Amino acid sequence: LVVLPHAGIEDVIVPLPEWRVRYKEFIDLGADVVIASHPHTPQGWEEYNGKMILYSLGNFSFGANRNPADKDTVVYQQTFTFVDGELQSDIDAKIIPARLSGHDNYNDYQPAVATEAQASVIIQRMNEYSKPYSGVYFDEQGQLIVPEKN
């Protein structure tokens, strides 16, 4: 079950505490992943009870602004593995860093995969945003790393 809420404050890089609580409730109610949108800027992620919550991935394509200040985004991919009809608890996910435009100084309305240098900055930025509430992170290749819990 993938939940896609449209909530949050535009252009704010931190998810509201009440929405963090709400998204965790979605997981508690059976969601397998929560991928939120609306802030128009990346906000980061966290792992909660073995499931991923992505607070905002930024804009992938946005026609209402000819030159948004924040053009960073990511494509999120997660593989769900079932054995004998049961969803397995491991999280196999990765991100593909992207930009909502192929140009830095205007919006050409054509999302583009980020260059290697841009990708590194986007991954670092989103990992930094996630640090206050998450131990999981994405490595330089975009692969999710879930540290072992002691």
LINSUL-V142182 format. One record per residue. RES is the residue in three letters. BURIAL is 1 if it has 9 or more other ideal C-beta (glycine too) atoms within 8 Angstrom, else 0. Layout:
BEGIN
res;burial
RES;BURIAL
RES;BURIAL
END
This chain:
BEGIN
res;burial
LEU;0
VAL;0
VAL;1
LEU;0
PRO;1
HIS;0
ALA;0
GLY;1
ILE;0
GLU;0
ASP;0
VAL;1
ILE;0
VAL;0
PRO;1
LEU;1
PRO;0
GLU;0
TRP;1
ARG;1
VAL;0
ARG;1
TYR;1
LYS;1
GLU;0
PHE;1
ILE;1
ASP;0
LEU;0
GLY;0
ALA;1
ASP;0
VAL;1
VAL;1
ILE;1
ALA;1
SER;1
HIS;1
PRO;1
HIS;1
THR;1
PRO;1
GLN;1
GLY;1
TRP;1
GLU;1
GLU;1
TYR;1
ASN;0
GLY;0
LYS;1
MET;1
ILE;1
LEU;1
TYR;1
SER;1
LEU;1
GLY;1
ASN;1
PHE;1
SER;0
PHE;1
GLY;0
ALA;0
ASN;0
ARG;0
ASN;0
PRO;1
ALA;0
ASP;1
LYS;1
ASP;1
THR;1
VAL;1
VAL;1
TYR;1
GLN;0
GLN;1
THR;0
PHE;0
THR;0
PHE;0
VAL;0
ASP;0
GLY;0
GLU;0
LEU;0
GLN;0
SER;0
ASP;0
ILE;1
ASP;0
ALA;1
LYS;1
ILE;1
ILE;1
PRO;1
ALA;1
ARG;1
LEU;1
SER;1
GLY;0
HIS;0
ASP;0
ASN;0
TYR;0
ASN;1
ASP;0
TYR;0
GLN;0
PRO;1
ALA;0
VAL;0
ALA;1
THR;0
GLU;0
ALA;0
GLN;1
ALA;1
SER;1
VAL;1
ILE;1
ILE;1
GLN;0
ARG;1
MET;1
ASN;1
GLU;0
TYR;1
SER;1
LYS;0
PRO;0
TYR;0
SER;1
GLY;0
VAL;1
TYR;1
PHE;1
ASP;0
GLU;0
GLN;0
GLY;1
GLN;0
LEU;1
ILE;0
VAL;0
PRO;0
GLU;0
LYS;0
ASN;0
END
